[in-house]
Amino acid sequence: MPKVADTFYQSPEWAAARRAQPNKWCAVCASTKRLILDHKVERKDGGADLDPLNLEWLCQPCHNRKTAEARAKRARGGR
């Protein structure tokens, strides 16, 4: 099944959160390349949409790893 983009990530509120979030480097490995603003606690797991304390920059490889781990945990029935 193809991935469908969540419209939340095209919202003006998300764009403002991205602009306002300091420290434009990966919170895991300190890379400054291919950064993604990520929810520390994923929205699917009850994380706050726009709380700056729930947001951190991750490079794409660290983001992909974190997302895969969260998906696997949900699949096992955990949060």
N, C-alpha and C positions, 0 to 999 in steps of 0.2 A: 504494500500500500504506500503510495507516495506521501512524502512529508508535506504537510500543509502549514504554512507560516501563520503564527499566532498574530492577529492584528494588533495586539497590545504593543508589540515591538516596532510598529510603525506609528504609534501614537505620539502626539506632541509632548505628553508627560514623560514618556520614555526618552525621547530626544533630549529633553531638559535634564533628566537624571544623568544621562551620559555626559552632557556638557559639564554638569556640576560635580561629577565624581573626580576627586583628585587622584594623584599617584598613578599616572598612566604607564604602569608596568605590571607584569604578571605577579600576583601575590604569592605564587608558588615558586617560580624559577627566576623571576626578575627580568624576563625577556621584555623587550619593548616592541616586538614584532607580532602582527596579526592578533591584536587584542580584542577581546570580547568582554563586555560588561556582563557579569554573571551574578545570579542570585546565590548567595551562600547556602541558604535553604531554598530549594526549588519551589516555585509557585505551586506546582502540583503537590508538594508536600506541606503546604501551608505557609510558605515563606511570604513575607510582605512584598508587595509589588514594587513599591518605590522608596522603602525605608533605606536611607544611605548606609545604615549599619548592616543591612542584608545584601549589600552590593559590593563586588570586588572585581577588579580587572584580572582576567586570565588570558594567557596566550592560547591560540587555538588547540595545540596538543594537550595542554593541561585542562582546558575546558572540555575537550572530547573525553578525556580520561575520567574526569569528575562526573560528567553526565552519564557515561556508561556505568560507572559504579552506582550512581543513584538509581538508574533504571533497573539494574540487577537487584538492588536491595528492594525496590518496590515489587519486582517480580517474585521475590521470595516472601513477600507479605510484610516487609518491614518499612519503616519510614525513617 
